[in-house]
Amino acid sequence: MPPEDLAQQSIITLKGIGPSLAAKFAKLGVSSLQDLLFHLPLRYQDRTRITPIGALFPGQEAVIEGEVLTADVAFGRRRSLVCRLQDASGIITLRFYHFSAAQKQNFITGTRLRCFGESRRGASGLEMYHPEYRPVDHTGDEALDDRLTAVYPSTEGLSQLSWRKFIAQLFVQLPDSNASGIKEWLPAQCLAEQLKVSLMDALRYLHHPPPNARLDQLSEGKHPYQRRLAFEELLAHHLSLLQLRESVRSLQAPVLSPDPAANKQLLTALGFSLTRAQQRVWAEIATDLQKNNPMLRLLQGDVGSGKTAVAALAALQAISNGFQVAIMAPTEILAEQHLQAFQEWFEPLNISVDWLTGRIKGKKRQAVLEKLLSGQTRLLIGTHALFQDDIHYHQLALVIIDEQHRFGVHQRLALREKGVSQSSSTHQQGEQVPHQLIMTATPIPRTLAMSAYADLDISVIDELPPGRTPVNTVLIENSRRSQVVERVRNACQQGCQAYWVCTLIEESEVLQCQAAEACEQELSAALPELNIGLVHGRMKGAEKAEVMAAFHRAELDLLIATTVIEVGVNVPNASLMIIENPERLGLAQLHQLRGRVGRGSRASYCVLLYSSPLSMQGKERLSVMRETNDGFVIAEKDLQLRGPGEVLGSRQTGLIQFKIADLQRDADLLGAVHQAAETLFSQYPSHIEPLIQRWIPAREIYGNA
C-alpha cells in the first residue's frame, strides 16, 4: 500500500467495513486510512499479567483468575447476579445487574474464570461490576496478551474490539520500513532535538505498546513517542489558525470612522468615566474598525471590568457610519440585560434598539424582522435567534459576541454570513463581511490564548472600575448549614438581597448535590418571612425572565438558582451569595458566579458551602478562591488543575479538542512549534495543507468562524 495514498483511501478498503460501519466511523471524523491511523488511544489497560486477588486495591483495573465458590441472585434495590471468586490470595465478588438465566450457568462452583475489570469497594470487600470473563482450564497455561491494550474514543455501535481489529489489520498492510510507512511532512530542521523520532515508530508503539511500557508515563502523556505526535498536532493546529488569520485578512470590511461628537454624548450617558484600561482597549478597537479588512478581536476582562461600555462605543462607531450592529448573548437573561443597558444609553441618541429571542413570535417577531431589513433598527440584541435563516439585515457591519465559548463555531459563522454584502450595493467592490468583537469574562491564560486564539488579536481590560469592593470569600462546611441560613435571614432583613446557588436540578445519588427545587422547599420553610424565587435551566424562558426581573426590582429577597445565573446578571443590591457543593465546579465557573455580587457599594460575601471530606485538589481549589479575586490568577490555576478544554469551554469545537496534545503539559513545545510554523510557511508551503488535513480533517466546518 503506497503511503501517499493513505489520506485518499477510504476505510471501506479494510476487510469487514461496509457503508453502514463506515458511517459510524465518520461520526468521529474517521473516513480515510490516515484518519484511522491517527485515531489515537485515550488510555491503556494492562492485560499482560495476572494480579492476585489479595493484591488488588480499589480503582485498579486488572486481570484476575480464580475458581467460582458460589453464584446466586441477590435481591435489593436492584436484582443482581453475584458470583464469589477465589484464588490462593483472597476472594472477590463479581456483580452483574444485567444477566440472563443462561449466564448463571457459566458460574458453576469449581469453574475456573479469567476476568478483567475494575475493582471497587463493596459491602463485603472488593467487587468487580460487569467484568469481562471467560472460562479457562485449570492448567493455567492459556496465553495472556503480549502488549498493553489500547482504549479508543468511540461512539455507539463501535466496540473497542472493532477499533483494535481494524487498526491491527491496517498495520499488517503497511510496509515494515519506517521510511515508507507514512509520509513525513516535517523537515528535519523543524524537529527539536528531543523529538527526532520516526513518525511510524511512534504510531506503532502508541497503538500497540509492549508489555514493558511504563503505564504511568503513557497515562501522563510524557512518553517520547507521545511528545513526538503532540508536537506535530500542536503545529497543525497553529498552522490552521494562521491560515484562518490570513484568509480573514484577505476579506473586505466596511471602513468605520469614529464620530467624536457621538462618542462624547455616549460617554456622558454612561454616567461614569472609563478606566485607563478601558480607554486603551477602546483605542485598539477603534483603530481596527477604521481598516478595510475585518477586525477579529477577543476582548478579555474580569467580571465587572466594564466590557459592555467598550462594546457600546464600538457599536456606536458602526452606527454613526450608517450601519447596523448585532449583539449575541448565550442566554435570554443576559440578552435582556444587554437590552436594558443599551436602550438606556442609545435611545437618548435616537438610536433604535430591538431584541430577538426564541420566545418572540408571530406579529411581534415579524415587526422586528421588517424594521431590521429596512434599516430602521440600528442595533439588534438577542440569542442564537439572530442567525436563523429568515433573519435579514440591511447593512450589518459589526457583530459583538458575548461569552463566545458558549456558542458553537457554526453559530458564529452563520452570523458573519449575514454581513453587509448581502443587501448593500453601494460599498466598495468585493465581498464584505462584518467586523467581529468577541468578549469573554473568563480570563484566558497567556499560554492558552497564544495557542487556541492565534487567529485573534487580543485586548485585555486588566483594571476594575473605582468603587468596586472585593468580595470576601469564606469556606463553611455543610454541617454548619443552619448558621448559613441564619446569615441569609440577617442580610435580607437589613435590606440586602442574596443568591443561593445549587449545582443540579434533580437529586443525584452519585454527586450528592442538593437539588434546587428541594432547596427552595427547605429554605421557604426555614425563612417564611422572605420572598424567595427559583430559577433553573429547565424552566421556560419567559418564566426565568420574569423571576429574574422580579429579583432585579427587589421584589424577591432570595434567589435560588442553578448555574444559569453564572453569566452577566447584574443586581447591585445583591451582596451575599451561597454556593453549595463548590467542589463540583471549576474555578473559572466559581469566579463567574462570585462576580454576581460585589456590584454595589455594600461589603459583599461569597460563602462556599462544601461537603466533607474534600480531596486534596478540592482543598487546593477552594483555597485559591478564598485567597484571590484576580480572575487571571484563578484561570492559571484552573488550567493547571482541569486542563484547557474546561477553561475554554467544551464548545470550542476543533480549536482545542486535541487527540494527544495538551496545552498545559506540552507548553514547553510551543516555542519550537511557532518556529516550525515559520519554517514551513517560508520554505515548505506545500507541506502545510497535508499536515493540517492529517490532524484536523473536518476543519472546513469551522474554518471561517
C-alpha positions in Angstrom: 0.0 0.0 0.0 1.7 3.3 -1.1 2.0 5.6 1.9 1.0 8.7 0.0 -2.4 7.1 -0.7 -3.4 6.7 3.0 -5.2 10.1 3.1 -7.1 9.3 -0.1 -8.1 5.7 0.7 -11.4 5.1 2.3 -11.6 2.8 5.4 -14.0 0.7 3.3 -10.9 -0.8 1.7 -10.4 -2.7 5.0 -12.0 -6.1 5.2 -15.1 -6.1 7.3 -16.0 -2.4 6.9 -19.1 -1.7 4.8 -21.1 1.6 4.2 -23.1 1.1 7.5 -20.0 0.7 9.7 -18.1 3.4 7.7 -20.9 5.9 8.6 -20.3 5.1 12.3 -16.6 5.8 11.9 -17.4 9.0 10.1 -19.2 10.3 13.2 -15.7 10.5 14.8 -14.1 12.1 11.8 -12.6 8.8 10.6 -13.1 8.3 6.9 -9.7 7.5 5.4 -7.0 5.1 6.4 -4.9 8.0 7.6 -7.7 9.1 9.9 -7.8 5.6 11.4 -4.1 5.6 11.9 -4.2 8.9 13.7 -7.2 8.0 15.9 -5.1 7.6 19.0 -5.9 5.8 22.2 -7.3 7.6 25.2 -5.7 5.3 27.7 -4.3 1.8 28.1 -5.2 -1.4 30.0 -2.6 -3.9 31.3 -3.8 -7.4 30.4 -0.3 -8.8 30.2 -0.2 -10.2 33.7 -2.5 -11.8 36.3 -2.9 -9.9 39.6 -3.5 -11.9 42.8 -6.9 -11.1 44.2 -5.4 -10.3 47.6 -3.1 -7.7 46.0 -5.9 -5.6 44.4 -6.8 -2.1 45.6 -9.9 -0.1 44.9 -10.0 1.6 41.5 -7.4 -0.8 40.0 -8.1 -2.3 36.5 -6.6 -5.8 36.4 -6.7 -9.4 35.1 -7.6 -11.9 37.8 -8.0 -15.7 37.8 -9.8 -17.9 40.3 -12.4 -20.6 41.0 -16.1 -20.0 41.5 -17.2 -20.5 45.1 -20.9 -19.5 44.8 -23.2 -17.8 42.4 -26.6 -16.5 43.5 -29.2 -13.9 42.5 -29.4 -11.2 45.2 -32.5 -9.1 45.7 -32.0 -5.5 46.9 -32.9 -2.1 45.3 -31.8 -3.8 42.1 -31.7 -7.5 41.3 -28.1 -8.7 40.6 -26.2 -11.9 39.9 -23.5 -12.2 42.5 -20.5 -14.6 42.0 -17.8 -15.2 44.6 -14.4 -15.9 43.0 -11.3 -17.2 45.0 -7.6 -17.7 44.3 -4.8 -18.6 46.7 -4.6 -15.0 48.0 -8.2 -13.9 48.6 -11.8 -13.7 47.5 -13.6 -11.1 45.3 -17.3 -10.6 44.3 -18.3 -10.3 40.7 -21.6 -8.5 40.3 -23.9 -8.3 37.2 -27.0 -6.2 37.1 -27.9 -7.3 33.5 -27.9 -11.0 33.2 -29.8 -14.0 31.9 -30.7 -17.4 33.4 -28.2 -18.9 30.9 -25.4 -16.7 32.1 -25.8 -18.0 35.6 -24.9 -21.5 34.3 -21.4 -20.1 33.5 -20.7 -19.8 37.2 -21.0 -23.4 38.3 -19.0 -24.0 41.5 -15.4 -25.1 40.7 -15.3 -23.4 37.3 -12.1 -21.5 36.7 -12.5 -18.0 35.3 -10.2 -15.3 34.0 -11.7 -11.8 34.4 -10.8 -8.3 33.6 -12.4 -5.3 35.3 -12.1 -2.5 37.8 -12.1 -3.4 41.5 -14.4 -1.3 43.8 -15.2 -1.3 47.5 -18.4 -3.2 48.2 -20.4 -4.2 51.3 -18.4 -7.4 51.8 -15.0 -6.4 50.4 -13.8 -5.7 46.9 -16.2 -6.2 43.9 -16.0 -6.0 40.1 -19.1 -4.8 38.3 -19.8 -6.5 34.9 -16.2 -7.7 34.3 -15.2 -9.3 31.1 -14.7 -13.0 31.8 -14.1 -16.4 30.2 -13.6 -19.9 31.5 -10.1 -21.3 31.4 -8.7 -24.7 32.2 -7.0 -25.5 35.5 -3.5 -25.8 34.0 -3.1 -22.0 33.9 -1.2 -22.3 30.5 -3.5 -20.0 28.5 -1.6 -17.1 27.0 -2.1 -13.6 28.2 -2.0 -10.5 25.9 1.6 -9.8 24.7 1.1 -6.0 24.8 -0.9 -3.2 26.5 -4.5 -2.9 25.4 -5.5 0.4 23.8 -8.8 2.1 24.7 -10.1 4.4 21.9 -12.5 7.3 21.8 -15.7 5.7 20.4 -19.3 6.1 19.6 -22.5 3.9 19.8 -22.2 0.9 17.6 -18.3 0.8 17.6 -16.9 -1.6 20.2 -13.3 -1.4 21.4 -12.8 -4.8 19.8 -13.7 -3.3 16.4 -11.2 -0.4 16.8 -8.4 -2.8 17.8 -9.2 -5.3 15.0 -9.3 -2.7 12.2 -6.2 -0.8 13.4 -4.3 -4.1 13.6 -5.4 -5.0 10.1 -4.2 -1.7 8.8 -0.7 -2.1 10.4 -0.4 -5.6 8.7 -1.0 -3.9 5.3 1.5 -1.1 5.9 5.1 -1.6 4.8 7.6 -2.6 7.6 10.0 0.1 6.6 9.7 3.2 8.8 10.7 5.4 5.9 7.9 4.2 3.7 5.2 3.6 6.3 3.6 7.1 6.2 4.6 10.4 4.7 6.7 12.7 6.9 5.7 16.3 6.4 8.2 17.8 8.9 11.6 18.7 7.5 14.5 17.7 9.8 15.2 21.2 10.9 11.7 21.6 12.3 12.1 18.9 14.9 13.6 19.8 18.2 16.5 17.6 19.2 14.5 15.5 21.7 11.7 15.0 19.1 13.8 13.2 16.4 11.6 10.2 16.5 10.3 8.2 13.5 6.6 9.0 12.9 5.9 5.4 12.1 7.7 4.1 15.1 5.6 6.4 17.3 2.3 5.3 15.8 3.1 1.6 16.1 4.2 2.0 19.7 1.2 4.1 20.8 -1.3 1.7 19.2 0.4 -1.4 20.5 2.7 -0.6 23.4 4.9 -3.5 24.6 4.3 -5.1 28.0 7.3 -3.4 29.5 5.9 0.1 28.5 5.5 2.3 31.6 1.8 2.7 32.0 2.3 5.7 34.3 4.4 7.5 31.7 1.9 6.8 29.0 -1.1 7.9 31.2 0.7 11.2 31.8 1.4 11.8 28.1 5.1 12.1 28.7 6.5 9.3 26.6 8.9 10.5 23.8 6.6 9.0 21.2 3.6 10.8 22.6 5.6 14.0 22.7 6.6 13.5 19.0 2.9 13.3 17.9 1.9 16.1 20.3 4.4 18.4 18.6 3.0 17.7 15.2 -0.6 18.1 16.4 0.2 21.4 18.0 1.9 22.5 14.8 -1.1 21.5 12.7 -3.5 23.5 14.9 -1.2 26.5 14.9 -0.8 26.4 11.1 -4.6 26.1 10.7 -5.2 29.2 12.8 -2.5 31.2 11.0 -4.2 30.2 7.7 -7.5 31.3 9.1 -6.0 34.7 10.1 -4.6 35.1 6.5 -7.9 34.3 5.0 -9.7 36.8 7.2 -7.2 39.5 6.2 -7.9 38.9 2.6 -11.6 39.8 3.0 -13.1 43.3 2.8 -15.0 45.0 5.7 -16.6 48.5 5.9 -14.3 51.3 7.0 -15.9 52.8 10.1 -14.6 56.3 11.1 -15.1 57.5 14.6 -17.6 60.3 15.4 -16.1 62.3 18.3 -19.4 64.2 19.0 -21.4 60.9 19.2 -18.7 59.4 21.4 -18.9 62.4 23.8 -22.7 62.0 24.0 -22.4 58.3 24.9 -19.7 58.8 27.5 -22.0 61.4 29.1 -24.9 59.0 29.0 -22.8 56.2 30.6 -22.6 58.3 33.8 -19.1 57.2 34.7 -15.5 57.7 33.4 -13.7 55.0 31.6 -10.7 53.4 33.4 -7.3 53.7 31.7 -7.6 50.0 30.7 -10.9 50.7 29.1 -9.6 53.7 27.2 -6.6 51.7 25.9 -8.7 48.8 24.7 -11.3 51.1 23.1 -8.4 52.8 21.2 -7.3 49.4 19.8 -10.8 48.5 18.7 -11.5 52.0 17.2 -8.3 51.6 15.1 -9.3 48.2 13.9 -12.7 49.4 12.8 -11.2 52.1 10.6 -9.4 49.5 8.5 -10.9 47.9 5.3 -10.2 44.3 6.4 -12.4 42.8 9.2 -11.5 43.1 12.8 -11.3 39.8 14.7 -10.6 40.8 18.3 -11.0 38.9 21.5 -11.8 41.3 24.4 -10.9 39.7 27.8 -12.0 41.4 31.0 -12.6 40.1 34.5 -16.1 40.1 36.0 -17.2 43.8 36.4 -14.3 45.3 34.4 -16.6 47.2 32.0 -16.5 45.3 28.8 -20.1 46.3 27.9 -19.2 50.0 27.9 -16.4 49.3 25.5 -18.8 47.3 23.3 -21.2 50.2 23.3 -18.5 52.5 22.0 -17.7 50.0 19.2 -21.4 49.7 18.3 -21.7 53.5 18.2 -18.8 53.8 15.8 -20.6 51.4 13.3 -24.0 53.0 13.8 -22.5 56.5 13.3 -21.4 55.4 9.9 -24.9 54.3 8.9 -24.5 50.6 9.6 -26.2 48.0 11.8 -24.8 46.1 14.8 -25.8 42.7 16.2 -25.0 41.6 19.8 -25.4 37.9 20.5 -25.6 36.6 24.1 -25.7 32.9 25.2 -28.9 33.3 27.4 -32.1 35.3 27.3 -31.3 36.6 30.8 -28.0 38.1 29.6 -29.6 39.3 26.3 -32.4 41.1 28.2 -29.8 42.7 30.5 -27.9 44.0 27.5 -31.1 45.3 26.0 -31.9 47.4 29.2 -28.3 48.8 29.2 -28.2 49.7 25.5 -31.7 51.2 25.5 -30.7 53.4 28.4 -27.6 54.6 26.6 -28.7 54.7 23.0 -32.3 55.8 22.9 -31.4 59.4 24.1 -29.1 59.4 21.0 -32.1 58.5 18.8 -30.7 55.0 18.0 -33.3 52.3 17.6 -32.6 49.2 19.7 -34.5 45.9 19.3 -34.1 42.4 20.6 -34.9 39.0 19.3 -35.0 35.6 21.1 -36.7 32.3 20.5 -39.8 33.3 22.5 -40.6 36.4 20.4 -43.1 35.0 17.9 -45.9 35.9 15.5 -46.6 39.5 14.6 -44.2 40.9 17.1 -41.4 38.9 15.5 -42.4 39.9 12.0 -42.4 43.5 13.0 -38.8 43.2 14.3 -37.7 41.5 11.1 -39.3 44.2 8.9 -37.6 47.0 10.9 -34.3 45.2 10.7 -34.5 44.7 6.9 -35.5 48.3 6.3 -32.6 49.6 8.4 -34.8 51.2 11.0 -33.3 49.0 13.7 -29.7 50.0 14.1 -28.9 47.7 17.0 -30.3 44.2 17.4 -29.6 42.2 20.6 -30.5 38.6 21.1 -29.6 34.9 21.5 -28.9 32.3 18.8 -32.2 33.5 17.1 -30.0 36.3 15.5 -28.6 33.9 12.9 -31.7 31.9 11.8 -32.4 31.7 8.1 -35.2 34.2 8.0 -33.2 37.0 9.6 -32.0 39.5 7.1 -30.1 42.7 7.9 -30.0 45.9 5.9 -26.3 46.7 6.4 -24.7 44.6 9.2 -21.1 45.9 9.8 -20.3 44.7 13.4 -21.0 41.5 15.3 -20.4 41.5 19.0 -20.4 38.1 20.6 -20.6 37.8 24.4 -19.2 34.8 26.2 -18.2 33.4 22.8 -17.1 30.0 24.2 -20.7 29.1 24.8 -21.5 29.2 21.1 -20.6 26.6 18.6 -18.5 27.8 15.7 -21.3 27.1 13.2 -23.3 29.8 15.0 -20.5 32.4 14.8 -20.1 31.6 11.1 -23.8 31.9 10.4 -24.0 35.3 11.9 -20.9 36.6 10.0 -22.5 35.4 6.7 -25.3 37.9 7.3 -22.9 40.8 6.7 -23.2 44.0 4.7 -22.6 42.3 1.3 -26.0 40.6 1.2 -28.0 43.8 0.9 -25.6 46.6 0.1 -24.7 47.6 -3.4 -23.2 51.0 -2.5 -20.0 49.9 -0.7 -16.6 49.1 -2.2 -16.3 46.3 -4.6 -15.8 42.7 -3.4 -17.4 40.6 -0.7 -17.7 42.4 2.6 -18.1 40.8 6.0 -18.8 42.4 9.4 -16.1 43.2 11.9 -16.2 40.8 14.9 -15.7 41.7 18.6 -15.7 38.7 20.8 -16.0 39.2 24.6 -15.3 36.9 27.5 -15.3 37.4 31.3 -13.4 34.1 31.6 -9.7 35.2 31.8 -7.7 33.0 29.5 -4.1 32.3 30.5 -1.4 33.6 28.1 -0.3 30.0 27.2 -3.8 29.1 26.2 -4.5 32.3 24.3 -1.4 32.2 22.1 -2.3 28.7 21.0 -6.1 28.5 21.0 -6.7 32.0 19.7 -3.7 32.5 17.3 -6.2 33.9 14.7 -7.4 36.7 17.0 -6.0 40.0 18.2 -6.4 40.1 22.0 -7.2 43.0 24.2 -7.3 42.8 28.0 -9.1 45.1 30.4 -6.9 44.5 33.5 -8.3 47.1 35.8 -11.6 47.3 37.8 -13.6 50.5 38.0 -13.1 52.5 41.2 -15.6 51.8 43.9 -15.9 48.1 43.3 -15.3 46.3 46.6 -13.6 42.9 46.5 -15.9 40.1 47.5 -15.0 38.4 50.8 -15.0 34.6 50.3 -15.4 32.2 53.2 -15.4 28.4 53.3 -18.0 26.7 55.5 -18.7 23.0 56.0 -22.2 21.8 55.3 -22.7 20.7 58.9 -23.0 24.4 59.7 -25.8 24.9 57.2 -28.2 26.3 59.8 -25.7 29.1 60.6 -25.6 30.0 56.9 -29.4 30.1 56.7 -29.4 32.5 59.6 -26.8 34.6 57.9 -29.1 34.9 54.8 -32.0 35.9 57.1 -30.0 38.7 58.8 -28.7 40.0 55.5 -32.1 40.2 53.8 -33.7 41.8 56.9 -31.1 44.6 56.6 -32.3 45.3 53.0 -29.7 43.2 51.1 -30.6 40.5 48.5 -28.9 37.1 48.3 -28.3 34.3 45.8 -28.3 30.6 46.8 -26.7 28.5 44.0 -27.3 24.8 43.6 -25.3 22.7 41.1 -28.1 20.3 40.0 -31.9 20.4 39.4 -32.7 16.8 40.4 -31.4 14.7 43.2 -28.3 12.6 42.3 -27.0 9.8 44.4 -23.7 9.9 42.6 -22.9 13.6 43.1 -24.9 14.0 46.4 -25.7 17.6 45.4 -28.7 19.5 46.9 -31.4 19.9 44.3 -32.6 23.4 43.6 -36.3 22.5 43.9 -35.7 20.7 47.2 -33.6 23.6 48.4 -36.4 26.0 47.7 -38.8 24.0 49.8 -36.3 23.8 52.6 -35.4 27.5 52.7 -39.1 28.6 52.2 -39.9 26.6 55.4 -36.9 27.9 57.3 -37.3 31.6 56.1 -41.1 32.2 55.8 -40.7 35.9 56.2 -38.6 36.2 53.0 -39.8 36.4 49.4 -38.0 33.6 47.6 -37.7 32.9 43.9 -36.3 29.9 41.9 -34.5 29.8 38.5 -33.2 26.8 36.7 -32.4 25.7 33.2 -35.5 23.6 32.7 -37.9 26.5 33.2 -39.3 28.2 30.1 -37.6 31.4 29.0 -40.5 33.6 30.0 -40.6 32.1 33.5 -36.9 32.6 34.0 -37.0 36.2 32.7 -40.0 37.1 35.0 -38.3 35.7 38.1 -35.0 37.5 37.3 -36.9 40.7 36.6 -38.6 40.4 40.0 -35.2 39.9 41.7 -33.8 42.9 39.8 -36.8 45.0 41.0 -36.0 43.9 44.6 -39.4 42.1 44.9 -37.5 39.0 45.9 -35.1 38.8 48.8 -33.5 35.5 48.0 -33.0 33.9 44.6 -32.3 30.1 44.5 -30.7 29.2 41.2 -28.6 26.8 39.3 -25.6 28.0 37.4 -27.8 29.7 34.8 -27.0 32.9 36.7 -23.3 32.5 36.1 -23.0 35.0 33.3 -24.0 38.6 33.2 -26.7 39.0 35.8 -26.3 42.5 37.3 -28.2 43.2 40.6 -26.2 45.8 42.5 -28.3 45.3 45.7 -27.3 41.6 45.9 -24.4 41.3 48.4 -24.5 37.7 49.6 -24.0 34.5 47.6 -24.1 31.0 48.9 -22.7 28.3 46.5 -23.5 24.7 47.5 -21.1 21.9 46.6 -18.5 24.3 45.2 -16.1 21.4 44.9 -18.2 20.2 42.0 -17.4 23.3 39.9 -14.3 24.6 38.1 -12.5 27.6 39.5 -13.5 29.8 36.5 -17.1 29.0 37.0 -16.9 29.7 40.7 -15.3 33.0 39.9 -18.0 33.9 37.4 -20.7 33.1 40.0 -19.0 35.1 42.7 -18.9 38.0 40.3 -22.7 38.4 40.6 -22.2 40.0 44.0 -20.0 43.0 44.9 -21.6 45.2 42.2 -22.8 47.8 44.6 -21.3 49.9 47.4 -22.1 47.3 50.2 -19.5 44.9 51.5 -20.2 41.6 49.8 -19.7 38.0 50.7 -19.5 34.6 49.0 -20.0 31.5 51.1 -18.6 28.3 49.7 -20.8 25.6 51.4 -18.8 22.5 50.8 -19.3 18.8 51.7 -16.7 16.8 53.6 -14.4 15.1 53.1 -12.7 17.3 50.5 -10.0 15.8 48.3 -6.5 17.4 48.3 -7.3 19.0 45.0 -10.6 20.2 46.2 -9.0 21.9 49.2 -6.4 23.5 47.0 -9.0 24.8 44.5 -11.3 26.3 47.2 -8.3 27.9 48.9 -7.5 29.7 45.7 -11.0 31.2 45.7 -10.5 32.4 49.3 -7.1 33.9 48.6 -7.7 35.9 45.5 -10.3 37.8 43.4 -7.9 38.1 40.4 -9.5 36.2 37.6 -6.2 35.7 35.7 -4.6 34.1 38.8 -7.7 31.8 39.1 -7.6 31.0 35.4 -4.0 29.9 35.6 -4.7 27.6 38.5 -7.8 26.3 36.7 -5.7 25.5 33.7 -3.2 23.5 35.8 -6.0 21.6 37.6 -8.5 20.9 34.9 -6.9 21.4 31.5 -7.6 23.7 28.6 -10.9 22.1 27.4 -12.6 23.1 30.6 -11.1 26.6 30.8 -12.2 27.5 27.3 -15.5 25.6 27.3 -16.3 22.3 25.6 -17.9 24.0 22.6 -14.7 25.4 21.1 -15.1 22.6 18.5 -11.9 21.9 16.6 -9.7 24.6 18.2 -9.0 22.8 21.4 -10.1 19.1 21.2 -6.7 17.6 20.8 -6.1 13.9 20.1 -2.9 13.7 22.0 -1.5 17.2 22.8 -2.2 19.1 26.0 -1.6 22.8 26.1 -0.6 22.9 29.7 1.5 19.8 29.8 3.2 20.5 26.4 3.6 24.2 26.9 7.4 23.8 26.6 6.9 22.7 23.0 5.1 25.9 21.9 8.3 27.9 21.1 9.6 25.2 18.8 6.1 24.8 17.3 5.9 28.5 16.4 9.5 28.3 14.9 8.5 25.3 12.9 5.4 27.1 11.6 7.6 29.9 10.3 9.9 27.5 8.6 7.0 25.7 6.9 5.4 28.9 5.7 8.7 30.3 4.3 10.3 27.1 2.9 7.8 24.3 2.6 4.4 25.8 1.9 3.3 22.6 0.1 3.6 20.6 3.3 1.1 22.8 5.3 -2.2 21.6 3.9 -1.4 17.8 4.1 -0.2 18.3 7.7 -3.4 20.2 8.7 -5.6 17.6 7.0 -3.9 14.8 8.9 -4.8 16.2 12.3 -7.9 18.4 11.6 -9.6 16.7 8.7 -13.0 18.3 9.3 -11.8 21.8 9.9 -13.7 23.3 7.0 -16.8 23.3 9.2 -15.3 25.9 11.5 -12.6 27.4 9.4 -14.3 30.7 8.8 -15.9 31.1 12.2 
